[in-house]
Amino acid sequence: MKSKGKWKQFWKVFLVTGLAFIMVTISIPGLAKEKEPEPIDIGTITVMAPQPGVEITTEKTIINVDEFERPGEVNTLTDVLTEIGGIDVQRANPLMASPGDEVSIRGLNEGRMVIEIDGRRINQTGHYGRYIVDWSTLNLDDIESIEIIRGGHSVLHPFAIGGVINMITKKGKKTDDPKPDVSLKGGYGRYNTYNVSGSVDGGVGDVVGYHFSASRGDTDGYLRNDFQRVDNLNGHLSFFLPRDATFTVGAKYSDVLYGFPVINDPNDPDPGVAARYDDDYPKFKKSADQLRHINWPQLPTTGSLRPEWKKHTSYLDAIFQMPLGPGIVKIHGFWTEGRRWTSSYGKGASMEDPEKKFTKDDFVDDRTKGIICEYRDIDLFDSHSVTAGAEYQELGWPDENPIIYKVKSAYVQDVIHLGDRWTLTPGVRYYYVDMDTYYSQFGDGWPTEGKEGNDDGFYPSLKVDFQATPETALYAAVSRSYRLPCP
C-alpha cells in the first residue's frame, strides 16, 4: 500500500514538472525555435459609420433631432442641414442662423425647393427682393424629425423642383402618466453668443397631449453691427378622439432683431467712414459680399440710424387625422404671417449726409393661408399604396395686395411594389394658378402693378427603385415640375 502511494506521488510530480517545462519552452522563442511573423502592410483603412440619428433611403433622408449629433450646438434647422450631404448652406452670420442665409439642394435654393412644417409649405411670395424663407425663425425646440427629399419626383409636395425639407413637430404624448418630460439647456460661446431653451412634453389621461417650448439666442456678432437676437415660442395640443382619430393645433412664434454688417475700413474713400474705423472688429469693405440680403454697403452709424431688421413671424396649424377604410384621411388648415421693419441705407449713401439715404422702419408684411385635404396610404391589392389629395393656397401682401396668388391643385401618387426588389412610383399633379403680380421695371423706382393672369397644367413624375443587395439600392426619377414665380 505504501509503494502504491509513493508511485502516485511520483507521477504527480512528473506531470507537473513536464507541463511546466513545456510552457516555458513555448514561451521562450529561443527554445521553441519559432520565427516571429513578418508584419503585412494592408494600407490605410477608413472606418465609416452612419451619422447618429440619420436614416437614408432612396425615398428620403430622415433626421431624428433628439438623436442627431454634430460638433457644437444644434439649435436651428440650418445647424442640421450643414451636416447633410448634397445640401449647401451659406450663412451671413457664422454664429447663428439669420434672415440672409441661403440654403440649396443640388444647387437649387429655396426659390426652387419647398420648406414645410408638417407637410405644408411655408415659402413666402418673395415680393420686392425675393424674400422666400427666414431661416432664423426655424428653431428646433419643437421639431421631432426632419425629412429631406432630393429632386422633384414627389407630387405630394407642391413646387418641388430642387427638393423638399419637411419639419415634423412634436405634438405631445398619449399617456396616463401625469408626469411631463422637462428639458432645459443652454450654451455660451465667443462674441457674447449664447442660447437658452426649455420645453415641457407630456399628456393627460390618454386624452390630451401637449408640447410647449421657448428659447432665446443672442450674439454680438463677428463683424461690426452683426448682432442678432431671436426669441421663439412654440405650443402644440393633441386631442385623441374615438376611432384612433386625432386633432392637433399648433403655433410657432418668432421675434428676430438682426443687424446688417456695416463698413469697417480705415481706407474707405469716404473720409467719414474711414474715421469711424473700429479695430476691435475685422475689416469689412463696401465691396464685401452681402449674400442675397442687401447688395449695397451700410454706413457705420448707431442710434436711430442703425441699420437693422426686425421681424415677427407666426405659424398656425390645425390638423385632423383618422383611419378610414384602407387609408388615412387628413385635413390640414394653415396660416403663416410675417411682419418686418427694415432700417437701412440706400445706394449712394455717404457720411456727409447720412440721413438723406436712410429709411427708418420700412414696413412689409406677407401672409400665406390654405387647406390640404388628403386620403393617403391607401393599401390596395397588397402591392399598391395610393395617396390622393387637393390643396388650396393664398399668398399675399396684406398691406398692399392681400392676394397675389391663388393656387389650386390636385394630385395622385401610387407606390407599386413589384416583388421584393422593384418599386415603381408614378404620380401627377395638376395646378391652376391665378396671379396678380407686377411688371418688372429696371432702373430707378419700384416695379409697377397690374400684371394679372393665370396658368394651369399637368405635371407628371415617375420614379423607379431597385434593391440590388441588402446594403445597396439604385433609383432613377424623371419629373416635370412647376415653379411659382416671384412677383
RODRENLO-620470 format. One record per residue: x, y, z of N, C-alpha, C, O in turn; residue in one letter. Coordinates in steps of 0.001 Angstrom, whole numbers, plus 500000, padded with zeros to 6 digits. Layout:
residues N
XYZXYZXYZXYZa...
END
This chain:
residues 487
500836498807500000500000500000500000500869501239500000500560502215499316m501983501211500781502870502350500825503538502586499502503718503731499086k503930501453498795504617501622497495503682502236496471504110503051495654s502396501852496504501433502463495561501306503947495816501199504722494865k501314504375497086501201505803497404502402506567496893502264507690496407g503603505959497000504809506630496514504755506800495013505117507855494493k504292505736494286504216505858492808503217506943492384503470507688491437w502102507025493076501146508087492743501763509461492960501571510373492156k502503509602494049503135510894494312504182511195493252504317512339492818q504945510150492819505968510331491784505348510819490478505836511760489852f504252510152490081503625510546488797503034511964488866503059512673487860w502517512388489996502021513756490119503143514767489930502986515755489212k504279514516490580505426515431490449505925515434489021506289516489488502v505952514266488362506440514161486986505550514963486017506053515690485160f504242514821486166503317515526485268503402517029485444503424517768484459l503452517500486700503537518948486947504839519493486385504839520555485764v505942518796486585507242519260486083507254519285484561507804520207483960t506651518273483932506612518218482474505794519347481867506199519973480888g504655519590482457503813520687481946504503522032482091504424522875481197l505180522236483215505895523496483419507001523653482380507205524756481873a507725522572482047508797522637481052508258522984479671508845523782478940f507109522359479323506511522631478006506098524091477885506317524715476847i505489524652478963505035526038478925506202526998478804506115527985478073m507285526730479503508466527594479410509067527506478023509497528517477468v509103526300477451509661526122476112508877526907475071509455527535474184t507544526863475191506708527592474221506881529091474372506870529822473382i507042529558475615507100530998475858508447531593475509508537532812475357s509507530796475373510832531328475045511124531029473581511299529867473215i511183532098472705511390531854471276512664531075470987512720530260470067p513675531342471786514935530658471522514825529164471703515454528407470963g514024528707472690513854527295472913512889526679471918513104525579471408l511801527429471649510793526885470736511257526915469305510747526177468462a512253527792469016512820527943467679511745528300466634511775527838465493k510771529168467088509753529637466154510101531042465683510597531852466465e509847531335464415510142532645463853508998533610464125507827533231464104k509366534897464388508350535946464518507673536142463171508351536205462146e506302536241463153505627536502461871505960537905461367505978538862462141p506219538018460085506541539314459495505273540147459335504242539626458911e505339541450459671504148542308459529503744542470458060504596542497457172p502481542573457827501957542737456469501334544117456351500468544470457152i501753544900455378501201546237455146499921546112454321499967545766453141d498779546397454951497496546305454238496976547688453833495836547813453387i497797548715453984497394550049453561496511550735454596496318550241455707g495984551880454201495141552678455095493702552171455061493133551966453989t493124551971456238491741551541456347490922552695456923491241553218457991i489861553090456208488954554126456689487674553467457190486989552771456440t487357553689458458486165553120459068485074554192459072485249555266459647v483952553888458425482841554839458354481616554239459026481294553066458838m480944555063459807479728554631460494478607555618460184478874556788459910a477370555167460222476258556087459975476242557212461003476570557004462171p475861558398460561475752559519461488474599559259462448473517558866462010q474803559470463751473727559190464711472475560002464388472542561206464142p471340559318464392470077559991464171469700560199462727468674560822462455g470496559697461773470243559918460347469947558592459666470747557659459743v468802558503459002468425557320458225468286557727456759467572558677456437e468970557006455877468991557345454451468354556220453649468765555064453747i467347556570452853466715555624451936466673556264450554467044557426450389t466216555496449558466097556063448214464956557071448130464925557891447213t464016557020449078462884557946449062463230559262449722462917560325449185e463879559207450894464159560429451642465259560187452669465611559042452955k465794561258453216466680561211454371465894561693455577465292562765455540t465897560898456659465141561231457858466122561480458996466981560644459277i465990562644459655466869563001460768466048563059462041465130563873462146i466358562212463005465745562272464327466495563329465135467661563135465479n465837564439465438466517565592466028467093565270467401468198565716467713v466382564511468230466867564209469577468098563305469559468888563323470503d468271562516468496469415561608468409470548562166467557471651561618467559e470293563239466836471289563785465918472457564383466701472266565050467718f473675564130466203474881564635466851475794565290465827475902564841464686e476449566367466261477444567053465457478304567884466396477874568180467511r479509568272465977480312569149466833479604570491467032479085571070466078p479585570975468252478923572233468532477451572053468828476950570931468893g476758573178469007475351573148469370474459572930468153474838573233467022e473272572400468411472251572215467380470999572939467859470268572439468714v470759574126467298469638574941467744468638575252466638467451575420466918n469089575331465395468216575724464295468295574702463167469160573826463154t467372574836462225467334573910461096468637573923460314469116572865459908l469213575081460095470452575140459311471635574507460045472591574079459398t471595574437461390472646573717462120472677572253461713473747571647461658d471511571678461426471434570283460979471809570165459506472560569266459127v471295571060458682471486570952457233472949571073456835473352570512455816l473755571792457614475178571922457281475906570582457319476984570449456742t475319569574458004475976568271458152475440567217457188475884566069457232e474500567577456320473858566611455442474411566750454029474464567852453484i474824565627453438475394565635452098474407566109451045473218565800451121g474893566856450065474057567339448972473332568628449271472617569145448413g473501569174450496472862570436450875473949571459451170474879571195451931i473816572630450556474792573706450730474149574823451538473082575319451176d474799575223452641474299576297453495475326577426453496476474577231453893v474904578603453050475740579800453112475162580713454170473999581108454093q475979581051455165475496581840456287476027583269456217477217583498456001r475114584227456405475520585619456504476199585875457847477106586702457941a475757585163458884476333585258460218476761583859460629475908582992460820n478071583614460772478512582243461072478130581762462459478252580570462740p477671582645463338477377582272464708475938581803464918475669581006465817l475008582297464087473600581941464235472934581962462875473403582629461953m471823581219462753471014581299461540470427582702461437469975583262462436a470432583275460221469983584656460065469087584782458837469049583874458007s468357585912458711467469586090457561468185586082456224467570585781455201p469465586406456210470191586464454951470840585171454507471586585166453528g470573584056455212471183582773454845470619582260453519469522582631453103d471393581408452879470995580787451616471185579283451744472269578832452115e470158578499451445470219577038451515469850576473450157468866576894449549v470645575511449675470420574928448354470501573407448430471273572850449210s469693572750447611469802571313447380470209571119445924469480571505445010i471374570520445717471890570297444371471942571603443574471648571620442379r472315572691444244472482573976443578471218574785443405471280575892442871g470057574276443839468789574995443703468348575475445078468175574669445992l468159576816445232467831577363446538466334577318446796465576576717446035n465911577976447902464528577842448334463519578479447392462317578281447569e463964579233446402463060579684445357462627578549444445461652578678443705g463360577426444499463064576274443637462966574967444427463008573881443849r462837575078445737462550573901446553461501574300447584461126575470447666m461030573351448359459920573572449271460383573350450710461019572343451021v460055574308451585460285574171453015458911573995453659458000574783453406i458761572962454491457448572627455028457486572417456537458520572065457104e456337572641457177456086572249458566454909571281458548453803571643458147i455152570060458982454110569015458992453455568854457632452245568644457544d454248568951456571453743568686455231453087569854454540452537569678453453g453118571048455122452531572210454450453622573244454178454539573428454979r453505573899453057454537574809452557454560576111453351453509576669453666r455788576604453682455919577875454390456672578917453572456875580032454053i457097578585452335457761579584451493456839580780451261455633580612451079n457407581983451268456614583181451078456646583626449606457248582964448760q455989584754449321455827585193447926457111585711447323457299585615446110t458010586264448141459254586778447589459159588134446943460024588492446144g458115588918447267457960590204446610459051591185447046459492591182448195h459468592012446109460453593081446350461733592537447003462036592870448149y462447591738446303463730591280446789463830589797447033464786589341447660g462858589021446549462942587569446601463077587047448030463825586104448289r462349587669448950462308587152450322461466585885450336460255585932450121y462114584749450590461436583458450459461268582769451814460143582474452217i462364582509452518462327581808453801463247582538454782464397582830454452v462759582827455960463586583404457014464083582261457893463351581773458754d465322581838457677465867580669458366466042580905459857466077579950460632w466154582172460273466343582454461693465103582114462513465200581961463731s463937581992461875462701581670462604462495580180462794461567579775463493t463342579348462186463113577892462179464018577210463194464988576545462832l463686577386464479464437576715465530463944575277465681462924574898465106n464683574480466465464371573055466606463734572709467944463650571531468293l463284573706468702462746573429470032461588572446469997461456571609470890d460746572541468970459560571681468912459583570740467716458535570253467293d460767570477467165460883569626465983461303568218466401462301568038467098i460533567232465967460830565829466276461749565208465236462696564500465581e461471565473463958462299564913462889462269565835461678461415566714461565s463214565616460782463336566393459539463427565406458385464227564472458415i462601565620457369462625564780456174463183565593455004462787566738454788e464098564993454257464709565660453109464499564792451880464930563639451841i463839565349450880463625564671449603464403565439448541464216566645448386i465259564759447824466067565405446793465397565242445425464986564145445045r465297566351444700464678566301443391463186566576443448462611566746444523g462563566618442266461160566991442167460228565854441836459166566084441257g460594564611442191459806563459441763458562563222442605457698562450442189h458426563859443790457272563611444637456191564650444358456396565839444603s455042564209443847453942565126443556453163565494444815452248566315444754v453513564897445958452819565209447203453203566579447741452547567090448648l454258567181447195454757568458447680454755569467446528455438569241445530h454018570559446631453897571492445502455173572298445251455895572657446180p455426572569443976456529573439443540457903572892443911458854573661444043f458022571582444081459301570988444491460130570655443255459967569587442665a461012571561442867461920571310441754463240570746442279463675569673441861i463873571477443201465142571017443756464987569973444847465875569144445048g463853570010445560463653569052446638462737569610447710462113570656447535g462667568886448835461754569223449931462500569084451255463255568132451451v462287570038452161462739569927453554461496570078454416460906571156454481i461097568989455082459855568954455845460165568710457318460800567716457669n459713569627458181459923569515459628458665568950460293457580569514460153m458811567841461012457707567210461729457765567666463186458774567459463860i456691568286463674456708568865465013456359567843466097455740566813465830t456771568157467318456380567380468491454987567818468912454717569012469040k454106566853469125452700567173469376452196566632470706450987566567470926k453096566246471588452675565678472857452487564181472778452623563578471713g452169563579473929452093562122474011450722561670474510450059562358475286k450325560495474040449123559852474571449550558982475745450126557911475558k449264559451476960449731558753478149448815559076479319448184560133479354t448748558152480284448011558416481515448954558786482655448518558964483792d450245558902482353451234559325483343451233560854483405451623561492482427d450816561460484504450734562922484555452091563624484624452160564844484475p453164562872484846454486563492484973455032563855483596455208562961482768k455307565126483317455818565525481999457330565353481904458028565236482912p457810565342480678459244565382480417459657566849480306459124567588479478d460602567264481138461059568648481164462515568696480725463339567897481171v462820569641479846464183569761479327464633571207479404463885572116479044s465859571422479874466490572741479922467903572618479384468624571684479733l468298573549478541469671573517478048470118574929477703469304575833477513k471432575092477629471984576396477296473429576263476876474055575226477095g473953577296476283475334577294475844475845578712475670475074579642475436g477172578867475789477793580183475650479057580040474826479798579068474969y479300581027473950480484580989473097481088582363472883480733583323473567g481987582450471944482687583700471667481744584768471141480637584473470690r482190585987471203481437587159470736480108587296471493479089587714470945y480170586922472784479000587038473652477789586335473036476680586869473035n478019585141472518476963584353471892476412583338472890477173582577473488t475105583325473068474529582352473986473169581883473475472505582573472702y472768580679473929471465580096473623470917579460474887471633578743475586n469647579720475183468979579063476299467614578591475802466973579271475001v467174577434476273465878576906475847465329575973476900466066575399477701s464007575835476881463339574917477785462083574372477142461469575046476314g461687573152477512460492572545476930459811571647477949460443571123478867s458486571480477761457667570576478572456865569721477618456194570252476733v456919568399477777456250567476476860455538566409477684456149565790478556d454245566188477414453539565178478181452120564990477706451778565361476583g451283564408478565449892564146478235449043564042479478449557563953480593g447723564054479275446778563992480388445721562941480073444979563081479100v445646561891480885444570560919480846444326560245479513443182559908479206g445354560035478709445199559396477402444239560159476482443740559601475504d443984561432476795443036562219476009443702563413475349443381563749474210v444620564053476047445277565263475546446785565096475658447297564656476688v447486565446474599448936565525474622449354566963474412448643567732473765g450513567337474957450946568729474829452458568820474708453201567965475190y452883569885474049454300570229473985454408571746473952453816572399473093h455170572309474896455413573743474943456910573977475082457595573265475817f457409574976474373458833575266474446459078576742474190458257577430473582s460234577222474671460645578609474458462166578656474405462842577827475014a462695579626473678464143579737473572464540581164473233463739581954472734s465788581469473515466380582740473100467810582490472645468560581759473292r468179583102471530469553583107471055470006584541470869469240585385470403g471266584824471235471755586202471177473244586189470857473976585321471333d473694587146470054475115587270469744475451588709469395474635589426468815t476663589127469755477166590439469324477652590400467885477778591437467234d477926589191467390478358589047466011479852589154465835480553589768466640g480324588549464773481749588568464431482126589889463761483183590450464048y481279590379462882481505591645462206480861592788462986480054592562463887l481215593980462638480668595157463302479176595313462959478790595243461792r478372595518463961476919595675463855476218594394463404475049594428463018n476934593258463454476363591990463008475686591275464179475793590056464311d475002592024465011474339591466466183473054590745465779472543590938464676f472540589914466682471283589215466415470677588710467710471380588224468595q469351588834467808468616588255468923467373587590468369466638588191467585r467131586333468780465983585560468293465258584964469491465848584224470278v463975585289469626463118584700470656462075583818469970461472584215468973d461871582618470514460913581672469936459976581138470999460396580823472113n458689581037470644457679580401471480456943579366470638456576579646469497l456721578170471189456062577094470455455067576384471367455330576168472549n453924576027470797452933575281471567452128574349470678451731574726469575g451883573122471157451108572131470404450212571365471369450648570943472440h448944571192470969447994570396471723447406569334470807446973569639469696l447390568091471267446799566986470507445649566395471309445788566117472501s444510566204470645443341565601471267443117564231470634442935564121469422f443133563191471461442996561819470987441527561425471054440955561306472137f440926561226469890439488561041469750439154559574469506440057558769469277l437862559209469554437485557823469235437885557438467815438140558297466971p437934556126467568438292555549466265439697555954465835439965556112464644r440602556122466815442012556442466573442194557765465836443232557983465211d441214558638465901441338559955465274442110560902466198442098560731467417a442774561886465620443487562908466383443188564282465789443001564432464582t443149565272466666443018566659466241444118567448466938444195567466468166f444969568102466147446133568792466682446105570257466268445845570583465110t446373571123467219446547572544466927447958572943467367448452572496468402v448589573788466562449956574184466864450212575630466502449597576173465585g451129576252467232451509577638466974453012577799467205453565577286468178a453651578514466297455060578875466440455166580390466240454604580942465294k455889581046467136456084582489467012457571582798467151458258582242468008y458054583693466294459459584060466316459605585575466215458940586223465407s460487586130467050460782587568467068462284587716466816463103587272467620d462634588342465695464034588440465282464461589905465219463773590733464623v465589590216465833466242591513465682467634591242465141468422590524465758l467932591817463989469128591428463234469808592686462696469167593508462041y471094592835462968471853593984462481472572593676461183473158592604461033g472530594617460238473270594450458993474736594809459219475018595844459822f475677593988458755477093594359458862477353595715458197476804596006457134p478188596536458826478476597874458305479936597951457857480764597126458245v480231598954457037481595599145456541482521599418457720482203600231458588i483654598748457754484665598962458788486027598935458103486725597922458132n486399600055457487487574600106456615488295601440456818487737602493456508d489550601409457345490280602665457559490688603347456254491074604516456259p490606602625455144490995603186453845489789603437452944489944603570451730n488603603502453517487417603763452701487514605153452066487953606096452725d487114605296450798487202606605450129486344607683450777486603608870450579p485325607298451551484523608273452282485253608602453587485351607738454459d485770609832453746486540610165454960485746609941456240486312609535457255p484450610198456205483629609993457399483567608533457802483555608222458993g483525607617456817483516606183457106484872605738457630484943604994458608v485963606190456983487313605807457403487600606272458830488280605578459586a487077607458459202487322607984460536486614607164461611487001607217462778a485593606414461239484844605603462200485351604165462274484688603317462871r486483603876461698487049602525461743487251602084463193487762602848464011y486853600863463505486983600278464842487817599009464728487370598012464160d489045599049465275489937597889465130489569596732466047490254595709466043d488496596869466838488001595723467614487284594709466730487015593588467161d486971595103465487486266594230464548487104594044463288487947594886462979y486885592958462561487612592757461300487268593847460288486218594484460370p488170594044459341487883594976458251486733594436457398486650593240457119k485875595326457004484730594952456185484530596057455156484040597139455477f484914595772453920484879596781452874483505596875452235482692595955452333k483260598000451580481970598203450943481739597234449788480602597058449349k482805596603449291482675595634448203482417594220448698482303593296447893s482324594034450026482148592687450587480816592091450154479826592799449974a480816590763449989479612590045449568478592590034450711478899589589451817d477392590521450442476315590525451437475363589359451218474252589362451749q475780588358450442474892587286450031473677587900449343473841588828448551l472493587429449609471342587900448854470599589027449542469709589631448943r470948589330450802470045590124451612470030591602451215468985592122450825h471161592276451308471290593673450872472555593741450043473636593382450509i472416594199448824473533594160447882474285595479447810475049595700446870n474086596355448778474842597602448814475295597850450247474663597364451184w476402598613450435477009598739451769476180599599452715475407600457452291p476365599342454026475693600087455086476717600905455875477802600418456192q476363602140456183477281603046456870477367602704458358476395602223458939l478535602952458981478731602603460402478136603658461334478874604397461985p476827603730461401476139604662462288475373603885463347475119602690463192t475006604577464429474320603926465549473065604720465900472682605658465202t472440604316467002471254605025467460470097604883466494469797603781466035g469441605997466183468283605972465292468668605693463851467797605425463024s469973605749463529470445605468462168471138604115462085471950603895461187l470837603218462992471473601896462986470797601005461952469580600830462008r471553600431461001470952599507460014470562598192460685471403597511461273p469287597845460591468811596636461268467505596175460651466880596872459852e467118594979461050465890594332460566465167593749461776465773593065462602w463871594024461872463026593430462915461940592611462229461325593067461265k461708591405462729460779590502462043459979589707463064460551589105463973k458649589703462916457767588859463717457102587857462776456493588248461780h457216586581463086456644585538462226455783584601463060456185584177464144t454591584278462549453681583346463216453317582219462264453009582454461096s453355580987462774452925579805462038451789579147462826451986578748463974y450609579032462224449453578429462878448976577224462063448886577301460838l448670576115462736448253574890462053447164574185462845447166574196464076d446227573566462114445220572683462699445116571448461814444870571563460613a445306570248462407445378569009461632444421567980462236444461567706463435i443557567417461381442683566314461777443069565083460972443182565145459748f443272563953461667443614562693461002442760561566461569442463561533462763q442364560629460677441566559489461123441699558340460131441573558553458925m441951557136460614441925555973459717440526555783459144439532555875459865p440458555518457848439171555301457192439360554267456095440043554525455104l438760553101456268438918552038455277440371551622455160441036551395456171g440872551519453935442251551058453749443302552166453878444489551900453689p442894553407454196443848554503454266443590555425455439442881555074456382g444188556631455366444081557629456432443635558953455825444209559420454841i442615559548456414442122560858455997442864561939456781443036561834457995v443297562977456070443990564098456712443438565410456163443354565604454950k443063566311457077442641567666456715443523568638457492443587568584458720i444197569517456776445220570377457378444972571826456954445141572176455786h444572572657457905444444574085457655445661574820458211446173574449459268g446133575858457515447365576523457949447329578015457643446584578482456783f448159578740458377448251580199458261449666580613458655450138580240459729w450342581372457811451650581943458121451592583440457884451116583891456842t452074584207458846452094585658458674453415586206459183453860585875460282e454035587047458370455280587698458742455162589204458613454566589711457663g455741589925459587455748591387459582457177591833459844457766591469460862r457740592622458929459117593042459105459266594549458907458576595182458109r460217595087459688460552596502459630462049596615459344462869596141460129w462400597236458234463789597322457803464265598767457880463636599666457321t465379598984458575466043600291458635467393600146457959468246599394458431s467597600862456855468824600652456091469125601863455211468281602731454985s470368601881454726470803602908453785470561602438452358470741601263452036y470151603368451515470018603075450100471336603261449376472334603655449978g471336602982448105472555603126447304472989604586447256472158605490447167k474302604806447315474845606158447225474898606910448535475176608109448535g474638606241449666474678606923450962476111607297451327477055606593450966a476269608411452045477591608858452478477484609482453853476400609880454281s478619609567454552478638610140455885478487611659455856478270612271456901m478597612268454699478408613712454592476971614097454956476746615120455603e476008613284454544474612613498454898473941612129455014473211611715454113d474190611420456136473703610023456229472186609916456242471643608924455755p471494610893456778470042610794456872469355610870455515468217610424455366e470041611434454526469436611633453207469037610305452564467997610224451910k469847609275452741469597607983452093469170606895453074469191605710452743k468781607303454287468416606314455297466905606200455400466204607207455502f466402604960455372464979604685455549464777603990456879465407602970457159t463893604545457704463653604018459036462379603187459061461315603665458666k462482601947459524461331601057459752460428600958458526459218601165458622d461014600644457382460226600389456174459455599083456378460061598029456573d458130599149456333457284598015456713456849597209455489456410597765454482f456983595887455601456490594947454598455929593734455338456528593273456310v454791593217454890454260592009455507453908590987454431453802591320453250d453732589750454853453370588674453933452481587688454662452562587536455881d451626587016453894450684586072454500450437584918453538450269585116452335r450419583716454090450044582518453342449010581756454156449197581531455352t447932581363453515446926580561454204446350579550453222446363579765452010k445845578447453761445310577431452867444822576208453606444773576174454835g444460575197452819443945573945453372444355572792452464444378572928451240i444677571658453076445032570427452364444060569337452787443872569097453980i443449568684451824442591567519452080443218566315451391443449566339450182c443490565274452147444281564168451607443774562838452140443421562716453313e443743561848451263443472560459451641444729559678451275444987559433450097y445499559291452266446841558790451997447012557338452450446229556793453228r448084556748451916448499555382452279447353554382452132447105553565453020d446665554461451003445548553554450730446124552231450219446656552178449111i446024551181451005446576549874450633445590549137449732444456548861450124d446044548823448514445205548128447539445947546929446972447108547051446580l445311545803446923445817544594446248447180544145446767447929543493446039f447510544479447997448746544029448655450021544565448012451114544267448493d449912545341446949451124545827446291451057547312445930452022547855445392s449953547966446213449794549381445880449545550193447149448803549768448034h450177551372447226449912552330448291449637553672447616450551554329447119s448371554065447606447918555222446842447657556405447778447120556237448873v448042557595447332447728558833448035447120559806447036447663560013445951t445990560401447408445316561380446553444894562558447412444553562395448584a444919563752446819444548564916447609444332566146446769444541566141445556g443903567216447445443697568520446822444184569585447799444142569399449015a444647570709447243445208571767448081444821573133447531444755573341446320e444567574060448455444265575439448081445148576367448908445235576221450127y445810577334448240446678578284448913446379579694448433446060579908447263q446487580655449347446507582069449009447783582679449563448092582525450744e448521583369448708449748584026449108449619585513448789449234585888447682l449946586362449776449751587776449518450564588695450391451387588271451202g450302589978450193450955591085450873449835591912451486449346592841450843w449410591603452720448195592197453269448168593719453228447104594307453031p449304594363453408449327595815453468449118596467452106448694597620452039d449407595748451013449315596333449675448417595517448737447501596053448113e448693594223448651447964593349447737447678592032448466448508591123448434n446521591916449121446261590770450009446371589414449330446781588444449969p446013589318448041446106588033447348446906588235446062446391588746445068i448154587831446102448992587885444903448803586612444087448754586655442858i448696585476444780448493584193444111447325583440444757447175583444445979y446513582803443935445577581764444363446003580487443655446015580423442426k446349579481444431446870578237443869445908577102444208445670576809445379v445360576472443180444510575293443342445213574118442680445669574221441541k445300573012443389445994571853442817445376570565443336444766570535444405s445546569506442560445099568163442930446172567174442494446873567413441511a446305566067443215447401565153442940447011563724443296446113563480444101y447725562785442663447578561373442982448923560693442766449625560983441798v449273559797443661450536559062443571450304557620443994449543557353444923q450966556687443306450832555261443604452217554660443773453057554761442879d452455554038444912453706553312445156453430551841444893452687551203445638v454034551292443823453749549927443376454960549042443666456061549310443185i454749547986444455455823547059444783455751545870443826454771545125443806h456813545712443035456904544614442075457897543592442610459086543650442296l457413542664443412458301541701444038459041542327445197458615543340445750g460163541708445561460937542162446711461948543237446352462465543908447245d462248543424445053463344544320444692462909545589443963463540546636444110r461850545502443191461476546634442341460310547416442951459350546834443457w460415548755442891459327549640443302459142550715442238460102551358441815t457920550897441820457574551873440793456650552919441426455657552569442064l456982554208441247456191555283441853455795556310440797456532557269440569t454646556128440148454138557150439231453258558145439992452687557814441031p453155559364439463452303560372440088452055561527439136452764561686438143g451052562327439440450757563502438620450103564554439515449342564223440424v450409565820439246449795566937439975449301567964438964449985568284437992r448106568467439213447509569495438350447472570821439106447075570864440270y447889571910438439447879573240439028446960574160438234446891574095437007y446257575018438966445591576181438358445940577377439238445598577398440420y446623578374438666447157579496439432446601580800438888446741581097437702v445964581582439765445568582962439467446651583884440015447041583764441177d447140584808439180448239585685439571447843587147439432447250587543438429m448173587946440442448013589393440398449336589989440858449479590370442019d450289590068439963451652590467440295451939591853439725451041592694439674t453172592104439296453533593410438755454531593246437622455164592198437487y454665594264436827455623594273435725456976594743436248457059595711437004y458025594052435838459364594448436259459727595792435644459392596085434497s460421596600436441460871597905435968462329598061436346462663598097437530q463184598153435374464610598251435637465003599715435791464359600601435230f466068599963436560466487601330436804465880601852438084465618601083439010g465653603161438148465100603762439357463620603434439497462915603255438503d463152603357440756461730603118441003461426601655441243462208600769440896g460261601421441849459814600076442132459122599474440915458714600199440008w458988598141440893458153597541439843456733598090439913456279598528440971p456052598064438808454693598603438735453680597472438746453957596361438296t452491597779439273451465596757439465450664596542438187450874597216437178e449746595590438254448787595421437172449015594248436256448354594147435223g449930593352436595450167592191435742449309591036436260449667590390437245k448197590780435609447286589722436021447276588603434971447522588838433788e446988587400435430446928586273434506446675584992435255446466584998436468g446696583885434524446530582574435155447355581558434382447764581782433243n447579580447435039448389579384434449447843578055434951447356577970436079d447921577014434121447470575694434554448203574632433754448796574920432714d448157573403434249448799572307433547448961571085434423448817571147435644g449272569949433761449536568691434440451045568481434518451777568753433566f451496567990435679452929567807435914453165566390436447453004566137437641y453550565460435546453715564052435943455116563761436478456045564548436299p455240562624437131456543562160437612456569560637437620455526559984437662s457778560084437579457971558634437631459302558344438289460329558919437928l459274557433439269460485557032439981460542555507440027459536554841440270k461740554969439789461962553519439808463066553208440810464147553795440752v462794552279441733463789551843442723464116550373442510463238549572442189d465413550018442693465841548630442603466758548325443775467792548972443942f466385547342444588467188546928445732468170545865445259467838544680445228q469379546286444890470371545370444315470860544359445342470924543163445054a471204544824446531471619543966447642470979544531448912470401545617448880t471077543806450028470525544378451264471139545725451640470508546521452336p472371545983451180473051547234451524473053548252450397473454549394450619e472623547885449199472728548773448039471396548899447324470762547897446990t470973550142447089469737550412446345470029551420445247470808552354445437a469404551226444109469564552123442970468204552724442627467172552072442789l468206553971442153466938554558441731467180555558440608468278556091440451y466138555795439839466145556795438777464780557466438769463763556817439014a464758558770438486463500559507438514463480560539437402464514561088437023a462291560792436888462076561838435896460783562547436252459813561903436651v460755563865436112459555564606436501459487565935435748460488566456435256s458280566450435681458025567792435161457465568602436321456422568256436875r458153569680436691457788570423437890457379571844437545457729572366436487s456635572462438453456151573823438276456727574706439379456696574343440555y457249575858438993457784576822439960456860578021440037456569578660439026r456399578322441246455600579526441439456513580732441268457439580901442061l456293581572440271457234582663440005457193583729441078456144583965441678p458330584381441329458335585527442227457581586665441551457713586845440340c456787587446442304456021588516441689456899589657441195456389590636440651p
END
